[in-house]
Amino acid sequence: MNEELSLLSLVLDASLTVQMVMLVLVLASVTSWYMIVQRVIYFALARQEMDAFEEKFWSGVDLSMLYRDGDKKLKEGGSVSGMESIFRAGFKEFSRLSKQSGADAEAVMEGAERAMRVALSREEEALERHLAFLATVGSTSPYIGLFGTVWGIMNSFRGLANASQATLSTVAPGISEALVATAMGLFAAIPAVIAYNRFANRVETLINRYETFADEFSSILHRQAYLPSDR
């Protein structure tokens, strides 16, 4: 209990500049933890939806029926994302171009692949959301805390110069206040760095699976596009 009170007193007794530094670090830490929790939930759902759609896609279901299932989901207020979004973009463009009179198979495939690339870019952007903030917190928080530490130590030695007798008890409170800023900077930075590295790895894994699916689906559409000319 005394340690908690002494730590609180160090924060309350710190200079205004150091208190502002601490406030910035607390806000950064709280925001980063919110984003960490949000990203954990998002990636778990993305992985679950991807596995479910991939299993359904390779079960042999008719592609038109699979596309209509997505339409039904959207009409019911649901959302479509991830691998299903890539599928719908490619299939929609493929179907639209194929229905045009005198449609060239190569042009149809280029349009479908272009639509899937756009959808893939949007999914990558959604996966990487908030990662830049976590990287910023992880890289800058220690320096922000160090700034508070340096400022607090400067004030301590400035007060020491005006003191009639230089003792450890004279400078200890000021240095302790300053070191709290460093500790808070590390507290904000370490979880953000760990989360960023972990999430970046998950983004890479998901994007690789999306790209693999897009290539495989493109091969299926390629066979359908050139089938009439093979007959």
Order of alpha helices (4+ residues) and beta strands (2+ residues): alpha-alpha-alpha-alpha-alpha-alpha-alpha
